[in-house]
Amino acid sequence: QVQLVESGGGLVQPGGSLRLSCAASGFTFSMYPMNWYRQAPGKQREFVARITYTGAITNYADSVKGRFTISRDNAKNTVFLQMNRVKPEDTAVYYCHVNVVRTDYWGQGTQVTVSS
């Protein structure tokens, strides 16, 4: 079955950097676009970034554009989110997402807290 396992979250100071990883299994990873979403306390889950199956095209939410970079390693079935110049408003649980055969799959999430 499809499994997504995020890692790399933690506490980071404003202006700092963090790299999230999502290890995927149970489907042909190299054939599917992958997404990152996040959910802050009391807010709805929101889109963060997307990468096509080859990695050639990426899309970002306006709030993270120029600071975050999504990438993937199809040989390792892993998608990454490099977070630079983080802000307190980036504090959230970050989720990896894929849609396989019209079904949405989510990881368990990894907490990112930006605070001094």
Buried (B, 14 or more C-beta within 10 A) or exposed (E): EBEBBBBBBEEBEEEEEBBBBBBBEEBEBEEBBBBBBBBBEEEEBEBBBBBEBEBEEBBBBEBBEEBBBBBBEBEEBBBBBBBBEBEEEBBBBBBBBBEBEEEEBBBEBBEBBBEE
